[in-house]
Each structure stands twice: as C-alpha cells, then as structure tokens.
Amino acid sequence: MDERNKIEKVRQLGLALGTDKLELAQNAKLSADKLSGPPVDQFATHLIWTGKDPMLPERTYLAHLSGAKVTFQITDLTYRVDTDTLQKMAAKTLSAGEVGYCKIALREPVGFTTDSSNEKTVTFAILDPRNDSVVGAGIIDFVLHRSLNVGWHRMTVDKTARTAANQQKPCVLWFTGLSAAGKSTIADQVEQELHAAGKRTYLLDGDNVRHGLSKDLGFTDHDRVENIRRVAEVAKLMVDAGLIVITAFISPFKAERQMARELLGEGEFIEIFVNTPLDVCEARDPKGLYSKARTGELKNFTGIDSAYESPTNADIVLNSADNDPVTLSEQVMEYLQAGHYV
C-alpha cells in the first residue's frame, strides 16, 4: 500500500470514529482478525488524531488491538502529513484531524504476523485511558524488530535482596503541586529525617534534573510529558535498588502521574499533593516566575497559562499555607511508619 492509500485509509477510519465512546467489537472497520505469531511490542504506523486534546508523544494511551486493549506510547512522531499534497512536515504533536507517521511501543507484547499480500490491513483504535473515549485510529505499516533481541537479564542480587540489606521498604514519595507550593522544601525536610534515621534515600528535584537528565527539554506540554516519563523510569530503577526515592516535580498532568504509579509495584508509589492555593504560591514567588508569567514574559507557566490537574485521590495531602515544613514532614513520616516503609 503506497503513502496516498495509507493516508486515505486512516482518513476513512477517522470519519468512522468520531470522538464518542463506541463498542469497538461492533465496528467492522476496527475489528481486525485475531493477531498471531511471535510476540512483538513495537510498530511503525500511520494514524489520524480525532481527540479534543492534542496527541502527545510519550503519553500513555490504549490501543484496541488483537481483540484486547493494550497500553502503549507513541515513542516517535516522525512527521505529520499534509493529506492533500502528501508533504511531510516536522511536528511535535498532532491536533484533531491531522495525520502522522509514528513509531509506537506497547507495554506488553502481542502476537503479530505481517501480511505480505497487503490484502488485509491491521487497524486499531486509540483510546484515552482516563475515560475510554476514542481519540484516534491507525494502521500498522510494519513491525519494528529492534527489541526482539533484547531480553531482561535477571541478576542474582535482586530487589528483594537489596530491600533486606537496606532494612526498609523501597517506594517513591511523589510530591506534586504548583510552583512555590513548597514541594522541594518539604521533600528536603523528609529526606533529612529519613537520613537521620539511617534510611537510604535519593531526592530527585525538578530544577536539579533539568541541569542534566532533562537539560534538552523546555516547558511545552510535550516536553513536560517527556520530563516526567524520564523521571519515573529513573525512580523505578532506584526503587529496584532498594531506595526510598523522593521526587519533587510540578508534574501537572494526571495521565503522567498515573503512568508513574503503574510503572511501580503495589504500594510503591505514594502520591503527595502539596495543596497550596495559587494566590499563596503567587504571593511567595521566590524566583519571580509568577510575575514574569503575568506580564507574558514567561510562557507555558503552570497555573497561569498552562493547566495543573489537581490529584483527586492523593495518598497524602499537605497544606503548606497553614503549616511549616517540619510539621508537614512529620505527617509524611507518620504515613511511612504506619505503612511499615521505615
């Protein structure tokens, strides 16, 4: 199938979808045959986006594929395609109605056999995991075999052994909240108390990480998603090392906080919402960032012209407007002691 036919195929899928919830199994255009063959987890695809919110690479979505819903991320938006001229254009996101050529990675492999005759095209729907609404659709161009020769090498000294040696229950304390809410200050106080108690910790701070791990990223929604993806993966490795990991990031989007939670084991992700009102944060403004955002000098600033999605079911909620960091850190320590983390 050539490029023009692929574009037309995904356009027709987009017209069939709309943006409402639907029973995919009853939609002939999206009920691909059961996939079979060796398990694979990466594909090259053409897809059309139909969601109200833009598609963001590295955000977690669901694909209705092989008769089931599978979690995946768009790891690379190679280009956007002008559907009239077929011109290929650089893009960081896709908006509603736009078509792109992408690489996707599934969280778990599925059995898949390519059809060399091209008489059948495997199609899939893309769903928003927050509400199962359909936000796009695509066709699989071909399998990417880059991961087939890479397996997980299990080591003799594992997380269980490291946990026993450290005499603590590893976890991630994920502080989230607006800029100037007090995340880093409280996180630092918590680490001091854990260190004084002989516990092994590491604090990943939002500003500090951008000096190295995420120095190439800005503050667009796309870059924020990628920043949190990187931090979550690093935190997962540190938990595997048996550490109590403390992260202090605005992490404004629920989807990425949920992604971080799902990377970890049961009880290993503790979401801590530093619930400080915007007016209090703005009055503090230790770096002068709110002032710059209000005058338009600083763009994409959370709480002003970029959204912050407050947690609705955080494990711990802290009120830094009426309490000092020591009092709030004690609240966190009490939670850890009650859960036998320390």
Sequence and secondary structure as in RCSB ss.txt:
>XXXX:A:sequence
MDERNKIEKVRQLGLALGTDKLELAQNAKLSADKLSGPPVDQFATHLIWTGKDPMLPERTYLAHLSGAKVTFQIT
DLTYRVDTDTLQKMAAKTLSAGEVGYCKIALREPVGFTTDSSNEKTVTFAILDPRNDSVVGAGIIDFVLHRSLNV
GWHRMTVDKTARTAANQQKPCVLWFTGLSAAGKSTIADQVEQELHAAGKRTYLLDGDNVRHGLSKDLGFTDHDRV
ENIRRVAEVAKLMVDAGLIVITAFISPFKAERQMARELLGEGEFIEIFVNTPLDVCEARDPKGLYSKARTGELKN
FTGIDSAYESPTNADIVLNSADNDPVTLSEQVMEYLQAGHYV
>XXXX:A:secstr
  HHHHHHHHHHHHHHH SS   GGG GGG      SSEEEEEEEEEEE  SS B TT EEEEEETTEEEEEEEE
EEEEEE TTT  EE  S B TT EEEEEEEEEEEEE    TT SS  EEEEE TTT  EEEEEEEEEE  TTTT 
     SS HHHHHHHHTS  EEEEEE STTSSHHHHHHHHHHHHHHTT  EEEEEHHHHTTTTTTT  SSHHHHH
HHHHHHHHHHHHHHHTT EEEEE     HHHHHHHHHHS TT EEEEEE   HHHHHHH TTSHHHHHHTTSS S
 BTTTB     SS SEEE TTTS HHHHHHHHHHHHHHTT  
